[in-house]
Amino acid sequence: MTDSRPIDGVNADIVPARVAPGHAVSGNGRSRNAPGRLHTKNIALTIPERIAIEEVRSDPAYDPSIEQYLKDVDRQLVPYMREAVALVPDVETLRAGVAAQIHTGGKRIRAALCVVCCELFGADYTRALAYAAAIEHIQNLTLIHDDIADGDTERRSRPALWKQYGVPHAINIGDAFIPLGSLSILRAPYPDAVKLKLLDIVAQYGLEMTVGQSIDINLRTRETFSVADYITCTRMKTGAFLAMAVVGGGLIGGGSPAHLELLRRYARLAGVAFQIKDDSLDLTGGKGRQIGSDIVEGKITVHAVYAMNNSTPEERVRLRRILAKSRRSTQRDEVEWVLSLYRKVGAAAFAERTATGMIEAAAQHLLLLPESPQRERLIQLSRYLSRRVR
């Protein structure tokens, strides 16, 4: 059996020593009251006025104030989403496809974390909305292309875009979100120097995301892999994307280089926690698609890694064979066998422990930021999102 410590494979230098609340890096952050509800005008839109997020539900620690915050961020993004659709020429399939993807909504996790990080340093969170919209455009790009690469036929309980329009059109529609993200930044009311830095952040972390995706794909053909391999891959893919959101938000809010470095370190760990939770949601149907879709796709999730290293030799051979099969040839009884193996070895409990350890380690970096209600909101939001059940 392998070592099953929750944070196996994480370099010690990225997890700071525990510090007492209130011990903060000096900077220009100032304490402000926690944000209340935000209000927007009732504007007639070419897409639904309310782009509904999927309700975030958690364990008994369910927090309606966090629910409301997520909904308010979503509501504030509506004009930016409407503008994006209007920018797309009304060519058959293209504009309709962009609008359809935006219409599916989403949890707006990265957008919410982006605007909270802007608030950390005294700026109003609405200042970061244009950049948060750019992050959402990049998210849509990755979702469309991921569905094509994985052969997923559903997204958020609806047919995937490639099922609606075909693969060639879906690739092209996904590509359209690249310029939409850039335009959202370029047309924002930020100084030119800030725009340049934001584009640099997007480029750097975007490139790292592709490296993480390559590692992810390569892991699927390897005979053996460890929790450390999984974490390395996820820090570069999911962690880099989260860093793109929070570092950019902190930059817009006026964070110093030291502050932005703390946010980057936080994102590396929180990103792993969020990905582990995403892995877990696949096993409960919380992603709006068939339970066990990751197994059918042969994804190397944290559950697969743990089961591979904590099962019998015969079980490992069978698990590896099932994960290596093509999507079309994987049978439902094979998926059920893998799910039973995960239950037998306690993969879900390990995933929960690891996600909790990651988010708590991430929070230690945030405790080095200036003390404020917004810092506590960010910690609270991070913990809440790492426990969501859909």
C-alpha positions as CSV (number, residue, x, y, z in Angstrom):
1,M,0.0,0.0,0.0
2,T,1.2,3.5,-0.7
3,D,1.4,6.4,1.7
4,S,-2.1,7.9,1.8
5,R,-1.4,11.2,3.5
6,P,-3.8,13.9,2.3
7,I,-1.2,16.1,0.7
8,D,1.2,13.6,-0.7
9,G,3.4,15.1,-3.4
10,V,3.1,18.7,-2.5
11,N,6.4,20.6,-2.1
12,A,6.9,21.8,1.4
13,D,8.0,25.3,0.3
14,I,4.5,26.1,-1.1
15,V,2.8,25.4,2.2
16,P,3.5,28.2,4.7
17,A,3.8,27.7,8.4
18,R,0.5,28.2,10.2
19,V,0.1,31.8,11.3
20,A,-2.3,33.5,13.6
21,P,-5.2,35.5,12.1
22,G,-4.3,39.1,11.7
23,H,-0.6,38.5,10.8
24,A,-0.5,40.1,7.4
25,V,1.9,41.3,4.7
26,S,1.9,45.0,4.7
27,G,0.3,46.7,1.8
28,N,-2.3,49.1,0.6
29,G,-5.3,46.9,1.6
30,R,-7.8,48.6,3.8
31,S,-10.7,47.0,5.7
32,R,-14.1,47.4,4.2
33,N,-17.5,46.0,5.1
34,A,-18.4,42.7,3.6
35,P,-20.3,43.1,0.4
36,G,-24.0,43.0,0.5
37,R,-26.4,42.2,-2.3
38,L,-25.7,43.9,-5.6
39,H,-28.3,45.2,-7.9
40,T,-28.5,45.6,-11.7
41,K,-31.0,47.3,-13.9
42,N,-33.6,45.2,-15.7
43,I,-32.1,45.3,-19.2
44,A,-33.6,43.6,-22.2
45,L,-31.1,41.1,-23.4
46,T,-30.6,39.1,-26.6
47,I,-29.9,36.2,-24.3
48,P,-31.8,35.4,-21.0
49,E,-31.4,38.3,-18.5
50,R,-30.6,35.8,-15.8
51,I,-27.9,33.4,-16.8
52,A,-28.6,31.0,-14.1
53,I,-25.8,29.3,-12.3
54,E,-26.3,25.8,-11.0
55,E,-27.2,26.0,-7.3
56,V,-24.2,25.4,-5.1
57,R,-25.2,23.0,-2.4
58,S,-23.0,21.6,0.3
59,D,-23.0,19.6,3.5
60,P,-24.9,21.0,6.6
61,A,-22.5,24.0,6.5
62,Y,-24.6,25.4,3.6
63,D,-24.2,29.2,3.7
64,P,-26.9,31.2,2.1
65,S,-24.7,34.4,2.1
66,I,-22.2,32.6,-0.2
67,E,-25.1,31.4,-2.4
68,Q,-26.2,35.0,-2.7
69,Y,-22.7,36.3,-3.5
70,L,-22.4,33.8,-6.3
71,K,-25.7,34.7,-7.7
72,D,-24.9,38.4,-7.5
73,V,-21.6,37.9,-9.4
74,D,-23.5,35.9,-12.0
75,R,-26.1,38.7,-12.3
76,Q,-23.5,41.4,-12.7
77,L,-21.8,39.5,-15.5
78,V,-25.0,39.4,-17.6
79,P,-24.3,42.7,-19.5
80,Y,-20.8,41.5,-20.4
81,M,-22.1,38.2,-21.7
82,R,-24.7,40.1,-23.7
83,E,-22.0,42.3,-25.2
84,A,-19.9,39.3,-26.1
85,V,-22.8,37.7,-28.1
86,A,-23.4,41.1,-29.9
87,L,-19.8,41.2,-31.0
88,V,-20.0,37.9,-32.9
89,P,-21.1,38.4,-36.5
90,D,-24.5,36.8,-37.2
91,V,-23.1,34.0,-39.3
92,E,-25.0,30.8,-39.3
93,T,-24.2,28.6,-36.3
94,L,-21.4,30.9,-35.0
95,R,-23.4,33.5,-33.0
96,A,-26.0,30.9,-32.1
97,G,-23.4,28.6,-30.8
98,V,-21.7,31.2,-28.7
99,A,-25.0,32.3,-27.3
100,A,-26.0,28.7,-26.6
101,Q,-22.7,28.1,-24.7
102,I,-23.1,31.2,-22.7
103,H,-26.8,30.4,-22.0
104,T,-25.7,27.2,-20.2
105,G,-24.4,29.4,-17.4
106,G,-22.2,27.6,-14.9
107,K,-21.0,28.0,-11.3
108,R,-18.9,31.2,-12.0
109,I,-16.4,29.9,-9.5
110,R,-13.4,31.6,-11.1
111,A,-15.3,34.8,-11.7
112,A,-16.4,35.0,-8.1
113,L,-12.9,34.4,-6.8
114,C,-11.6,37.0,-9.3
115,V,-13.8,39.7,-8.0
116,V,-13.2,38.8,-4.3
117,C,-9.5,39.2,-4.9
118,C,-10.0,42.6,-6.4
119,E,-11.9,43.6,-3.3
120,L,-9.1,42.4,-1.0
121,F,-7.1,45.6,-1.7
122,G,-9.9,48.2,-1.3
123,A,-11.3,48.4,-4.8
124,D,-15.0,47.9,-5.6
125,Y,-15.5,44.4,-7.0
126,T,-17.4,45.7,-10.1
127,R,-14.0,47.0,-11.3
128,A,-12.9,43.4,-12.0
129,L,-16.1,42.3,-13.8
130,A,-14.6,42.9,-17.3
131,Y,-11.7,40.6,-16.5
132,A,-14.0,38.1,-14.8
133,A,-16.0,38.0,-18.0
134,A,-12.7,37.3,-19.9
135,I,-12.1,34.4,-17.5
136,E,-15.5,33.0,-18.2
137,H,-14.9,33.2,-22.0
138,I,-11.7,31.1,-21.5
139,Q,-13.7,28.7,-19.4
140,N,-16.2,28.3,-22.2
141,L,-13.4,27.6,-24.6
142,T,-11.9,24.9,-22.4
143,L,-15.3,23.3,-21.8
144,I,-16.2,23.0,-25.5
145,H,-12.9,21.6,-26.5
146,D,-12.8,19.2,-23.5
147,D,-16.2,17.8,-24.4
148,I,-14.9,17.1,-28.0
149,A,-11.6,15.6,-26.8
150,D,-13.4,13.4,-24.2
151,G,-16.4,12.5,-26.3
152,D,-18.7,13.9,-23.6
153,T,-22.2,14.1,-25.0
154,E,-23.7,16.2,-22.2
155,R,-22.7,19.4,-20.4
156,R,-24.8,20.8,-17.5
157,S,-27.6,18.3,-18.3
158,R,-27.8,19.5,-21.9
159,P,-26.4,18.2,-25.2
160,A,-22.7,19.2,-25.6
161,L,-22.1,21.8,-28.2
162,W,-20.5,19.4,-30.6
163,K,-23.6,17.2,-30.4
164,Q,-25.8,20.2,-31.3
165,Y,-23.7,21.6,-34.1
166,G,-21.1,19.0,-35.1
167,V,-17.4,18.8,-34.2
168,P,-16.1,21.3,-36.8
169,H,-18.5,24.0,-35.8
170,A,-18.0,23.3,-32.1
171,I,-14.2,23.7,-32.5
172,N,-14.8,27.0,-34.3
173,I,-17.3,28.2,-31.7
174,G,-14.8,27.4,-29.0
175,D,-12.1,29.3,-30.8
176,A,-14.4,32.4,-30.9
177,F,-14.1,32.7,-27.1
178,I,-10.3,33.4,-27.5
179,P,-10.8,36.9,-29.1
180,L,-13.9,37.5,-26.9
181,G,-11.7,37.1,-23.9
182,S,-9.1,39.5,-25.3
183,L,-11.7,42.1,-26.3
184,S,-13.2,42.0,-22.8
185,I,-9.8,43.0,-21.4
186,L,-8.9,45.5,-24.1
187,R,-12.3,47.3,-23.9
188,A,-12.2,47.5,-20.1
189,P,-11.7,50.8,-18.4
190,Y,-8.2,49.8,-17.1
191,P,-5.0,51.8,-17.7
192,D,-3.0,50.5,-20.7
193,A,-0.3,49.2,-18.4
194,V,-2.8,47.1,-16.5
195,K,-4.3,45.7,-19.7
196,L,-0.9,44.7,-20.8
197,K,-0.2,42.9,-17.5
198,L,-3.6,41.2,-17.6
199,L,-2.9,39.9,-21.2
200,D,0.5,38.7,-20.0
201,I,-1.2,36.8,-17.1
202,V,-3.7,35.2,-19.5
203,A,-0.9,34.2,-21.9
204,Q,1.5,32.8,-19.3
205,Y,-1.1,30.8,-17.3
206,G,-2.9,29.8,-20.5
207,L,0.2,28.2,-21.8
208,E,0.7,26.4,-18.5
209,M,-2.8,25.1,-18.7
210,T,-1.9,23.4,-22.1
211,V,1.1,21.9,-20.5
212,G,-1.0,20.5,-17.7
213,Q,-3.5,19.1,-20.2
214,S,-0.7,17.4,-22.1
215,I,0.5,15.8,-18.9
216,D,-3.1,14.7,-18.2
217,I,-3.4,13.1,-21.6
218,N,0.0,11.4,-21.2
219,L,-1.0,9.9,-17.8
220,R,-3.8,8.0,-19.5
221,T,-1.3,5.8,-21.4
222,R,1.1,5.2,-18.4
223,E,1.0,1.9,-16.5
224,T,1.7,3.4,-13.1
225,F,1.1,6.8,-11.6
226,S,1.1,8.3,-8.1
227,V,-0.8,10.9,-6.1
228,A,2.2,13.2,-6.7
229,D,1.8,12.8,-10.4
230,Y,-1.9,13.7,-10.2
231,I,-1.1,16.8,-8.1
232,T,1.6,17.9,-10.4
233,C,-0.7,17.7,-13.4
234,T,-3.6,19.4,-11.6
235,R,-1.5,22.2,-10.2
236,M,-0.5,23.1,-13.8
237,K,-3.9,22.7,-15.3
238,T,-6.6,23.6,-12.8
239,G,-4.3,25.5,-10.5
240,A,-2.9,27.7,-13.3
241,F,-6.4,28.6,-14.5
242,L,-7.4,29.6,-11.0
243,A,-4.2,31.6,-10.7
244,M,-5.2,33.4,-13.9
245,A,-8.4,34.5,-12.2
246,V,-7.2,35.5,-8.8
247,V,-3.9,37.1,-9.7
248,G,-5.6,39.2,-12.4
249,G,-8.3,40.2,-9.9
250,G,-5.7,41.1,-7.3
251,L,-3.8,43.2,-9.9
252,I,-6.9,45.1,-10.8
253,G,-7.6,45.8,-7.1
254,G,-4.1,47.2,-6.5
255,G,-2.3,44.3,-4.9
256,S,1.5,44.5,-4.6
257,P,3.8,41.9,-6.2
258,A,4.1,40.2,-2.8
259,H,0.3,40.0,-2.5
260,L,0.0,38.6,-6.0
261,E,2.6,36.0,-5.2
262,L,0.5,34.9,-2.2
263,L,-2.6,34.7,-4.4
264,R,-0.6,32.6,-7.0
265,R,0.5,30.2,-4.3
266,Y,-3.1,30.0,-2.9
267,A,-4.4,29.2,-6.4
268,R,-2.0,26.3,-7.0
269,L,-3.4,24.5,-3.9
270,A,-7.0,25.6,-4.1
271,G,-7.1,24.5,-7.8
272,V,-6.2,21.0,-6.8
273,A,-8.9,21.0,-4.2
274,F,-11.5,22.2,-6.7
275,Q,-10.4,19.6,-9.2
276,I,-10.7,16.8,-6.6
277,K,-14.2,17.9,-5.8
278,D,-14.9,17.9,-9.6
279,D,-13.6,14.3,-9.7
280,S,-15.9,13.4,-6.9
281,L,-19.0,15.0,-8.5
282,D,-18.6,12.7,-11.5
283,L,-19.3,9.8,-9.1
284,T,-22.5,11.3,-7.8
285,G,-24.1,12.7,-10.9
286,G,-23.4,16.3,-9.7
287,K,-21.9,17.4,-13.0
288,G,-25.2,17.1,-15.0
289,R,-24.0,14.0,-16.9
290,Q,-24.0,10.2,-16.5
291,I,-22.4,8.9,-13.3
292,G,-18.9,7.5,-14.0
293,S,-18.3,9.5,-17.2
294,D,-14.7,10.0,-16.2
295,I,-14.2,6.3,-16.0
296,V,-15.7,5.8,-19.5
297,E,-13.3,8.5,-20.8
298,G,-10.3,6.9,-19.1
299,K,-9.5,10.0,-17.0
300,I,-6.8,9.6,-14.3
301,T,-8.8,11.1,-11.4
302,V,-7.6,11.1,-7.8
303,H,-10.0,8.2,-7.2
304,A,-8.3,6.2,-10.0
305,V,-4.9,7.0,-8.7
306,Y,-5.7,5.9,-5.1
307,A,-7.4,2.7,-6.2
308,M,-4.5,1.8,-8.5
309,N,-2.1,2.1,-5.6
310,N,-4.3,0.5,-3.0
311,S,-5.8,-2.6,-4.6
312,T,-4.7,-6.2,-5.4
313,P,-2.5,-6.9,-8.5
314,E,-5.4,-8.5,-10.2
315,E,-7.7,-5.5,-9.5
316,R,-5.0,-3.1,-10.7
317,V,-4.7,-5.0,-14.0
318,R,-8.4,-4.9,-14.6
319,L,-8.8,-1.2,-13.6
320,R,-6.0,-0.2,-15.9
321,R,-7.5,-2.3,-18.8
322,I,-11.0,-0.6,-18.3
323,L,-9.5,2.9,-18.2
324,A,-7.5,2.2,-21.3
325,K,-10.5,1.1,-23.3
326,S,-12.1,3.3,-25.9
327,R,-15.2,5.2,-24.9
328,R,-17.5,3.2,-27.2
329,S,-16.2,-0.2,-26.0
330,T,-16.5,0.5,-22.2
331,Q,-19.5,-1.5,-20.8
332,R,-21.7,-0.2,-18.1
333,D,-21.0,-3.3,-15.9
334,E,-17.3,-2.3,-16.1
335,V,-18.1,1.2,-14.9
336,E,-20.0,-0.4,-12.0
337,W,-17.1,-2.6,-11.2
338,V,-14.7,0.4,-11.0
339,L,-17.2,2.3,-8.8
340,S,-17.4,-0.7,-6.5
341,L,-13.6,-0.9,-6.4
342,Y,-13.4,2.8,-5.4
343,R,-15.9,2.1,-2.6
344,K,-13.9,-0.9,-1.4
345,V,-10.5,0.9,-1.1
346,G,-12.1,4.1,0.3
347,A,-11.2,6.3,-2.6
348,A,-13.9,8.9,-1.8
349,A,-12.7,9.3,1.8
350,F,-9.2,9.8,0.6
351,A,-10.3,12.3,-2.0
352,E,-12.2,14.2,0.7
353,R,-9.2,14.3,3.1
354,T,-6.9,15.4,0.3
355,A,-9.2,18.2,-0.9
356,T,-9.7,19.4,2.7
357,G,-5.9,19.4,3.3
358,M,-5.3,21.3,0.1
359,I,-7.9,24.0,0.8
360,E,-6.6,24.5,4.3
361,A,-3.0,24.7,3.1
362,A,-4.2,27.3,0.5
363,A,-5.9,29.3,3.2
364,Q,-2.6,29.7,5.1
365,H,-1.3,31.8,2.2
366,L,-4.4,34.0,2.4
367,L,-3.8,34.6,6.1
368,L,-0.6,36.4,5.2
369,L,-2.6,39.0,3.3
370,P,-3.9,42.2,5.0
371,E,-6.6,41.4,7.4
372,S,-10.1,42.4,6.2
373,P,-13.6,41.1,5.8
374,Q,-12.8,40.4,2.2
375,R,-10.0,38.2,3.1
376,E,-12.3,36.2,5.4
377,R,-14.9,36.1,2.5
378,L,-12.3,34.6,0.2
379,I,-11.4,31.9,2.7
380,Q,-15.0,31.2,3.4
381,L,-15.8,31.1,-0.3
382,S,-12.9,28.7,-1.0
383,R,-13.9,26.3,1.7
384,Y,-17.5,26.4,0.6
385,L,-16.8,25.7,-3.1
386,S,-14.5,22.8,-2.2
387,R,-17.5,21.2,-0.5
388,R,-20.1,21.7,-3.2
389,V,-22.2,18.8,-4.2
390,R,-22.9,19.9,-7.8
